[in-house]
């Protein structure tokens, strides 16, 4: 079965929107919503068939503003993972964490970061990333099952994000 090329292009556009340092989130959010609407139609018309299709659709809904979109992303990532898409493991963990974060709960796997702005040298504003609080009961062994870094590594990664 062939992957849905239209869905692949929507996924590529989703990722391109996030590939620059200076992101206009107002514009990106509008494009995200339009992409999600198109993917919703594809899902209704049963045009999402392959593991890669489900992964692409999940990533697009991972960027939804509403928790319902994130919940759909989680289901799509699980389906993709169950069909054999290896990258869907991480995406399933990330959707789970995003849902928990939006519910003001601790994340399970350690995939989500928050940002804040602080005055740096010469009074210039710097963007600092921090790992969103994690449930310490989740083991690194469980994280490994979903291709997620150890908790210690995730904490260190915050300093490399810009």
C-alpha positions as CSV (number, residue, x, y, z in Angstrom):
1,X,0.0,0.0,0.0
2,X,1.3,3.4,-0.9
3,X,1.7,6.3,1.5
4,X,-0.7,9.3,1.0
5,X,1.5,11.9,-0.8
6,X,-0.9,14.7,0.0
7,X,-0.7,13.9,3.7
8,X,3.1,13.7,3.4
9,X,3.1,17.3,1.9
10,X,1.0,18.5,4.8
11,X,3.5,16.9,7.2
12,X,6.4,18.4,5.4
13,X,4.8,21.9,5.7
14,X,4.1,21.3,9.4
15,X,7.8,20.5,10.0
16,X,9.0,23.4,7.8
17,X,7.0,25.8,9.9
18,X,9.1,24.7,12.9
19,X,12.5,24.7,11.2
20,X,13.5,28.4,11.8
21,X,14.6,30.2,14.9
22,X,12.1,33.1,14.5
23,X,8.6,31.5,14.3
24,X,5.6,33.7,13.9
25,X,3.3,31.6,16.0
26,X,0.1,33.5,15.0
27,X,0.7,32.6,11.3
28,X,1.9,29.0,12.1
29,X,-1.1,28.4,14.3
30,X,-3.5,29.4,11.5
31,X,-1.6,27.1,9.1
32,X,-1.7,24.3,11.7
33,X,-5.5,24.6,12.0
34,X,-5.9,24.5,8.2
35,X,-3.7,21.4,8.0
36,X,-5.7,19.7,10.8
37,X,-8.9,20.4,9.0
38,X,-7.6,18.8,5.8
39,X,-6.3,15.7,7.7
40,X,-9.7,15.4,9.5
41,X,-11.3,15.1,6.1
42,X,-8.8,12.5,5.0
43,X,-9.5,10.5,8.1
44,X,-13.3,10.8,7.5
45,X,-12.8,9.6,3.9
46,X,-10.5,6.7,5.0
47,X,-7.6,8.1,3.1
48,X,-5.1,7.5,6.0
49,X,-4.0,3.9,5.5
50,X,-0.3,3.2,6.1
51,X,1.8,3.4,9.3
52,X,3.6,6.4,7.8
53,X,0.2,8.1,7.1
54,X,-0.9,7.6,10.7
55,X,2.4,9.0,11.9
56,X,2.1,12.1,9.7
57,X,-1.5,12.7,10.8
58,X,-0.5,12.2,14.4
59,X,2.3,14.8,14.1
60,X,0.0,17.3,12.6
61,X,-2.5,16.9,15.4
62,X,0.2,16.9,18.0
63,X,0.4,20.6,17.2
64,X,-3.3,21.3,17.8
65,X,-4.3,24.0,20.3
66,X,-7.1,21.9,21.8
67,X,-6.5,18.9,24.0
68,X,-9.0,17.0,21.8
69,X,-6.5,17.3,18.9
70,X,-3.7,16.1,21.1
71,X,-5.8,13.1,22.2
72,X,-6.5,12.3,18.5
73,X,-2.7,12.6,17.9
74,X,-2.1,10.1,20.7
75,X,-4.6,7.6,19.1
76,X,-3.0,8.0,15.7
77,X,0.5,7.7,17.0
78,X,-0.5,4.4,18.8
79,X,-2.0,3.1,15.6
80,X,1.1,4.0,13.6
81,X,3.3,2.4,16.3
82,X,1.2,-0.8,16.3
83,X,1.6,-0.9,12.5
84,X,5.4,-0.8,12.9
85,X,6.4,2.8,12.5
86,X,9.4,3.2,14.8
87,X,9.3,7.0,15.0
88,X,5.8,6.7,16.3
89,X,7.1,5.4,19.6
90,X,8.5,8.8,20.5
91,X,5.5,10.6,19.1
92,X,3.2,8.5,21.3
93,X,5.2,9.5,24.4
94,X,5.2,13.1,23.3
95,X,1.5,13.2,22.8
96,X,0.9,11.6,26.2
97,X,3.2,14.2,27.8
98,X,1.5,17.1,26.0
99,X,-1.9,15.9,27.1
100,X,-0.7,15.6,30.7
101,X,0.9,19.0,30.5
102,X,-2.3,20.6,29.2
103,X,-4.1,19.0,32.1
104,X,-1.6,20.7,34.5
105,X,-0.2,17.3,35.5
106,X,3.4,16.1,35.5
107,X,4.5,14.6,32.2
108,X,5.4,10.9,32.1
109,X,8.2,10.6,29.7
110,X,10.0,13.9,29.7
111,X,9.5,15.1,26.1
112,X,7.9,18.5,26.8
113,X,9.8,21.8,27.5
114,X,8.6,25.2,28.6
115,X,10.3,28.5,27.8
116,X,10.7,31.7,29.7
117,X,12.5,34.9,28.9
118,X,15.1,36.4,31.3
119,X,17.4,39.4,31.1
120,X,20.8,38.2,30.1
121,X,24.1,40.1,29.7
122,X,23.8,43.7,28.6
123,X,20.1,43.5,29.5
124,X,19.3,41.5,26.4
125,X,16.4,39.2,26.7
126,X,17.3,35.5,26.5
127,X,15.0,32.6,25.9
128,X,15.6,29.7,28.4
129,X,14.1,26.3,28.1
130,X,13.2,24.1,31.0
131,X,12.0,20.5,31.1
132,X,8.3,20.5,32.2
133,X,8.0,18.7,35.5
134,X,8.1,14.9,35.3
135,X,6.5,12.1,37.2
136,X,9.6,10.6,38.8
137,X,7.9,7.2,39.0
138,X,8.4,6.6,35.3
139,X,11.6,4.7,34.9
140,X,14.3,5.3,32.3
141,X,13.7,1.7,31.2
142,X,10.1,2.6,30.3
143,X,11.3,5.8,28.5
144,X,13.7,3.6,26.5
145,X,10.7,1.5,25.2
146,X,9.4,4.7,23.6
147,X,12.8,5.9,22.3
148,X,12.8,8.8,24.8
149,X,16.1,9.9,26.4
150,X,16.7,9.2,30.1
151,X,15.4,11.8,32.5
152,X,18.9,13.1,33.2
153,X,19.6,13.5,29.5
154,X,16.2,15.2,29.0
155,X,17.1,17.7,31.7
156,X,20.5,18.4,30.1
157,X,18.9,18.8,26.7
158,X,17.1,21.9,27.9
159,X,20.3,23.9,27.9
160,X,20.9,23.0,24.2
161,X,17.5,24.2,23.0
162,X,17.3,27.7,21.4
